[in-house]
Amino acid sequence: MAQKTYVPLSKAQALEKLAEIERRHVFMHQREYASEIADKLEAGEVLDDLMARDYAIGLLRWWAKQPEIKPKRKVGRPNKFMHDEAALLVEIYVRKDMKRRVAEEKVAEMYEVSREAVRDIPQKHKAEAVAFLDSMHGKKL
């Protein structure tokens, strides 16, 4: 086992580490105290201790003032149209002897987006559309 080398902390680092330990200690005691108060309330006991009563009131008022928790939003703008569906339609039109550019324009018009938006559909969706239509070979669409 390798021997650990001791690296002395600067005074600022030591004070910062001590402050963090003290914060954790205070937080732990606050949690325990809040839990004891909750146990008393749950058991139907009256809070005779004014400090416990004030603590409970303060905690509830603090919580009531917290901003609304909103679900996290996905990064980026939502799609204006279903890429997989549009890719499938373009591929169907192409297989029915329509030129790809014309097929993209037709699908773009259906979804009210630019032809470039249809043309730039991620390759993953285009590949899935081709694979699906290939699996349907001989079956009527």
N, C-alpha and C positions, 0 to 999 in steps of 0.2 A: 504494500500500500504506500502510495506516495505521501511524503510528509508535506503538510500545508505550510506555506510560508506566511508569516504574519506581516501584514501591511498596515502600518499605523494610519488612523484616520486624521484628517485635519480637524481643527476645532469646529469649523462650520459643518463638516460632514457628520461629526459626532453629535452635534446639537440637532441636526436634521433627523438623524436616526433616532435619537431620544424622543424628539417631538412625535415622530411616527409611532413609536411604541406607546407613548402616552395617549395619542389619539385612538389607537386600537383599544387600549385599556378602558378609556372613557366610553367608547362606543359599546364595548362588551357589557359594561355595567348599565348603560342606558337600555340596552336590549333586555337584560335580566329584569330591570326595574319595570319596564313596560309590560313584560310578560307576567310579572307578579300582579300588577294592577289588573291586567286582563283576566287573570285567574280569579281574583276577588270579584270582579264584576260578573264573570260567568257563573260564579257560585252564588250570586245574588246578595253578596255582602255589600254593606254601605261603606263608602270610602270616608272614614273618619279622619284620616290623615290629610290635612289640607294640602300638603305638598303633592301627595299622590293625586288628589282631586285636580289641583291646578295643572299638574303634569299631563293628566288624561285630557283635560279641556284644551290645553295648549297643543297637544299632539293632534287632536281631532280638528282643531281650527286650522293648524298648519296644513294638514292633509286636505281639508276642504278648499283651501286656497290654491292648491296645486293646479297647474294648467292641464287641460284635457289631454289625455294620452291618445295620440293618433297613430294608427298603424303605419309602419314604414312604407313609403312609396317606392315602387321599383324605379331604378335609375333609368333615365331617358324617357322620351316621349312614347306614349302607347302607339301601336300600329294603327294606321287609318283603315287598313283592310287586312283580311286574312291571307297571309302570304301563301300558306299551303294550298288553300282553295284556289287562289288566283293562278298559282303555278300549274295546278292540275288543269284548269280551264285553258290556259295558254297551250299546254301540251296536247290537249284534246283537239283544239282548233288546228294546231300544226299537223297532227296526224290525220286530220280530215282535209288535207291539202291546202291549208291556208298558210300564207307566208308568215314567218315568225313575227315580223314587224307589224303586220296587219292584225295578227292575233293579240299581240301586246297592246295595240291601240284599242282594240275592241274591249278587252278586259279592263283597261285603264278607264275607258268611258263608263263601263258598268259600275266600277267602284268609285268613280269621280276622282281619280288621281291621275298624275301625269304618266305618260308612257315610260318615262325614265324610272319611276317608282316601281312599275311592274317589271321592267327590264332588270332592275337591280335587286330583285327578290333573292334572298340568300340561296346559295348553291344547294344547301341541305334540302330545302323545300323542292327545288327543281328536281333533284335526284330522287326524292321520295315520290314525286309525281310520275316520273319516268318508270320507276320500279313498280309502282302500282299499276300503271297502264300495261306494262310488260307482263305483269302477272295476270292481267285480264285478257291477254291475247286470245282471240277467238270468241270472246264473250261480247255480247252487245252492250254498249254503253248507254 
